[in-house]
Amino acid sequence: MQRAGVLQPTQKENPISHLTVHTEETAPAASKTILESTKKAFGFLPNLTATFAESPAMVEAYGVLSGLFEKTDLTPTERQIVLMTTSRENGCTYCMAAHSTVSQMQKVPADVVEALRNDAPIADAKLQALQVFTARIHETRGNVTETDLNAFHAAGYTKANILDVILGAGLKTLSNYTNHIAETPLDAQFQANAWTGKTSAAA
């Protein structure tokens, strides 16, 4: 006899459909303005933003958090370290390719980008400390040790920077998880930096 509310072995839960990569025409009305401004800023509409558009709250939140992250006192190179390390730890192929491209546009040193893509040490000791701390935030779910914190401070980072890293990691987790569920197709603009795993070589 089947008990109400309990899935039996022969039953299957309803499958979750992949998310939609919207166009400016198909996106919910509340997302259209953000899509238009994003397209103007990038020169094209990234598939990630087009996917976020399904939820006006999500596409707005991502934009707001991105803007706030840029207001931290982390340099463009340091911000990309946080974003790429988080993306690599989460195994997000889309974001690794996208941020490799953005890093090149922002003149992040090529050796730093290559190290981030390949999970290799960064030659600059301070930047390496940031990469290690960001990875530890991910690995420990924020339960970093006193040793982790002391090493981060010893490298020259502040108490505020601890929270800056958490902000960047949270921001990037929004896109990483979305890409996992949506299997977001990689834009042609990012193809040259396609990344397939933790040992992928830089393009």
Steps between C-alpha positions, in 0.01 A plus 500: 500500500635842401523761772388848403783745445774235478675425173498131420789336312303500175421872523716778362513862601411749231822590313623857526522662159818679405480876533439713193761718333275796428519768236399858559168409342421188704626619840252601770413868475665579831835367372507677164659827615791314661550288189510811286755673723715185519500464123602864464784458752642178351410547136302176517261327740690229695311173525537505878317831531240376253449196723480707820222699330248226583501651849497881502617487862800284414616701199473820706673348801793382291546843348475678835745263671743528209494877533556482874787255462670748268479761778721297734864604531608177329674570170355372171758219508410411859128500418557263211701273729202472733253447215710251306608304808137464607399398149781247477419350839135472392603349165318765295626473144295797379626743764861389465491574127313827549729630774813392314379728221405784736837466673679543169289808428590643841872434444528243778853353465496196270690285750233570763220397263687183404563411864132548586388285209742221589476516881869584513684733741507871415851644502399815688488400869219739594280393212573136580385559858172641366451199273569259786266683738220507242541127441491442876175697528353257248655183643397572858164664421632804684633305798856618444759454772697753700800396292313583178405843632848579630656408166250723318576796726876436484480536122368853544124455488258668740200396705279663238665287233379185674146618434593615150609145417174361639307753290684395185460132578128546559460700180674237293315213664176649362630463147683171555192323633278650230738378231506151647122474484455680168802350325542850361647493149832681471483823301712525186682794662634267772580195286871579467530452876285188532581308819415137560635427844746580775799415281387685187777698333455871438417596143 
